[in-house]
Amino acid sequence: MEDLAGRVAFVTGGASGIGLALAEGFAKEGARIVLADIEAEALEKAEGDLLASGAEVIGVQCDVSDRGSVMAAADAAIEAFGKVHILCNNAGVAPADAIDETTPEDWKWCLGVNLMGVVHGIQALVPRIKEQGEGGHVVNTASIAGLIALPTVGIYTATKYAVVGISETLRGELAPAGIGVSVVCPSFVKTRLHEGHRNRPAELGSGPEEPNEFMAQMLANATEPAVIAERVIRGIKRGDFYILPHADMKLGFEARANEILAAFDLD
Ligand SMILES: NC(=O)c1ccc[n+]([C@@H]2O[C@H](COP(=O)([O-])OP(=O)(O)OC[C@H]3O[C@@H](n4cnc5c(N)ncnc54)[C@H](O)[C@@H]3O)[C@@H](O)[C@H]2O)c1
């Protein structure tokens, strides 16, 4: 999809961090934007700022872990703009703890947002994008934790490996309909991911202590979200499937890939 002008982009987790940067990037391209996010105050601010910059945008409060909520947000998008062409399944949270210390509630929350959120986004919007017959693009925000497993983020890693797998499957399923797919796997980005607990449902209890100090430090000096958004928009335009903004992570992936390849040849 080379020209994004006039297209409609639906961005989950669009009120802050990478999602907001994506929305700002789409606005610069002349696309219309739907911000779908659970955090009311941030959503209102993001929508107001984008409107003030001249963008065509609506904010819809939405919990991506709730199928009905995502379906309603998709309806709101169609009502506002008539169509959706680009779906960015980007909302995510990252409770960090050793796997044996995590609780069923931690799993429920993180799987609900990071994994089922992506499934809900696909099921709410891909049939409509297909029906329109104008092509389109789905961008799933995974993480480098979807390609390399690191200690203390086991739940997060489980969801991000799943998002990479879903994206690889979806790519083949949507190719005949002329709908592109990308999966973006960044390393650390300067966002509020380490403060994800601000959106944890009260009924799931408090969970691991956040902000996680290690993550806070890593994010503080990390890549600006706008850099990731630029790579994603370039990826949509030229049809990149894997979008891997951090080349310094190549060695880690290479070690994993080599270990797996070598294991095929073990007697
Ligand atoms: N920041 C990083 O270092 C990094 C690295 C790799 C991948 N990612 C991924 O990038 C994506 C965006 O995260 P971010 O880093 O911008 O963090 P962020 O906390 O700044 O933004 C996440 C957004 O998701 C929203 N959100 C949370 N729960 C939601 C729910 N149930 N329904 C709808 N919206 C919800 C939040 O309100 C927020 O606006 C996530 O999927 C994250 O896993 C982040």
The ligand as an SDF file (V2000), in Angstrom:
LIG
                    3D

 44 48  0  0  0  0  0  0  0  0999 V2000
    8.2910   -0.0490   24.9600 N   0  0  0  0  0  0  0  0  0  0  0  0
    9.0190   -1.0890   24.5990 C   0  0  0  0  0  0  0  0  0  0  0  0
   10.2030   -1.2080   24.9420 O   0  0  0  0  0  0  0  0  0  0  0  0
    8.4180   -2.1360   23.7070 C   0  0  0  0  0  0  0  0  0  0  0  0
    9.2810   -3.0460   23.0820 C   0  0  0  0  0  0  0  0  0  0  0  0
    8.7240   -4.0380   22.2600 C   0  0  0  0  0  0  0  0  0  0  0  0
    7.3540   -4.1070   22.0700 C   0  0  0  0  0  0  0  0  0  0  0  0
    6.5460   -3.1970   22.7090 N   0  0  0  0  0  0  0  0  0  0  0  0
    5.1040   -3.3300   22.4950 C   0  0  0  0  0  0  0  0  0  0  0  0
    4.6040   -2.0950   22.0020 O   0  0  0  0  0  0  0  0  0  0  0  0
    3.1870   -2.0380   22.2570 C   0  0  0  0  0  0  0  0  0  0  0  0
    2.8260   -0.6680   22.7650 C   0  0  0  0  0  0  0  0  0  0  0  0
    3.3780   -0.4980   24.0680 O   0  0  0  0  0  0  0  0  0  0  0  0
    4.1640    0.8230   24.4910 P   0  0  0  0  0  0  0  0  0  0  0  0
    5.5710    0.4290   24.7120 O   0  0  0  0  0  0  0  0  0  0  0  0
    3.8430    1.9330   23.5740 O   0  0  0  0  0  0  0  0  0  0  0  0
    3.5470    1.0500   25.9550 O   0  0  0  0  0  0  0  0  0  0  0  0
    2.5540    2.1830   26.5170 P   0  0  0  0  0  0  0  0  0  0  0  0
    2.1830    1.7300   27.8820 O   0  0  0  0  0  0  0  0  0  0  0  0
    3.1730    3.5220   26.3590 O   0  0  0  0  0  0  0  0  0  0  0  0
    1.3120    2.0740   25.5320 O   0  0  0  0  0  0  0  0  0  0  0  0
    0.4300    0.9780   25.5820 C   0  0  0  0  0  0  0  0  0  0  0  0
   -0.9650    1.4690   25.2730 C   0  0  0  0  0  0  0  0  0  0  0  0
   -1.8650    0.3470   25.3360 O   0  0  0  0  0  0  0  0  0  0  0  0
   -3.0290    0.7490   26.0510 C   0  0  0  0  0  0  0  0  0  0  0  0
   -3.6970   -0.4080   26.6450 N   0  0  0  0  0  0  0  0  0  0  0  0
   -3.3000   -1.1590   27.7100 C   0  0  0  0  0  0  0  0  0  0  0  0
   -4.2120   -2.1030   27.9940 N   0  0  0  0  0  0  0  0  0  0  0  0
   -5.2010   -1.9650   27.0680 C   0  0  0  0  0  0  0  0  0  0  0  0
   -6.4160   -2.6470   26.8410 C   0  0  0  0  0  0  0  0  0  0  0  0
   -6.8280   -3.6540   27.6310 N   0  0  0  0  0  0  0  0  0  0  0  0
   -7.1910   -2.2480   25.8090 N   0  0  0  0  0  0  0  0  0  0  0  0
   -6.8170   -1.2050   25.0280 C   0  0  0  0  0  0  0  0  0  0  0  0
   -5.6800   -0.5050   25.2020 N   0  0  0  0  0  0  0  0  0  0  0  0
   -4.8770   -0.8880   26.2180 C   0  0  0  0  0  0  0  0  0  0  0  0
   -2.5160    1.7310   27.0850 C   0  0  0  0  0  0  0  0  0  0  0  0
   -3.5170    2.5550   27.6070 O   0  0  0  0  0  0  0  0  0  0  0  0
   -1.4690    2.4910   26.2810 C   0  0  0  0  0  0  0  0  0  0  0  0
   -2.0170    3.6050   25.6220 O   0  0  0  0  0  0  0  0  0  0  0  0
    2.9060   -3.1830   23.2380 C   0  0  0  0  0  0  0  0  0  0  0  0
    2.3140   -4.2650   22.5290 O   0  0  0  0  0  0  0  0  0  0  0  0
    4.2750   -3.5750   23.7330 C   0  0  0  0  0  0  0  0  0  0  0  0
    4.3300   -4.9130   24.1500 O   0  0  0  0  0  0  0  0  0  0  0  0
    7.0440   -2.2250   23.5000 C   0  0  0  0  0  0  0  0  0  0  0  0
  1  2  1  0
  2  3  2  0
  2  4  1  0
  4  5  1  0
  4 44  2  0
  5  6  2  0
  6  7  1  0
  7  8  2  0
  8  9  1  0
  8 44  1  0
  9 10  1  0
  9 42  1  0
 10 11  1  0
 11 12  1  0
 11 40  1  0
 12 13  1  0
 13 14  1  0
 14 15  2  0
 14 16  1  0
 14 17  1  0
 17 18  1  0
 18 19  2  0
 18 20  1  0
 18 21  1  0
 21 22  1  0
 22 23  1  0
 23 24  1  0
 23 38  1  0
 24 25  1  0
 25 26  1  0
 25 36  1  0
 26 27  1  0
 26 35  1  0
 27 28  2  0
 28 29  1  0
 29 30  1  0
 29 35  2  0
 30 31  1  0
 30 32  2  0
 32 33  1  0
 33 34  2  0
 34 35  1  0
 36 37  1  0
 36 38  1  0
 38 39  1  0
 40 41  1  0
 40 42  1  0
 42 43  1  0
M  CHG  2   8   1  16  -1
M  END
$$$$
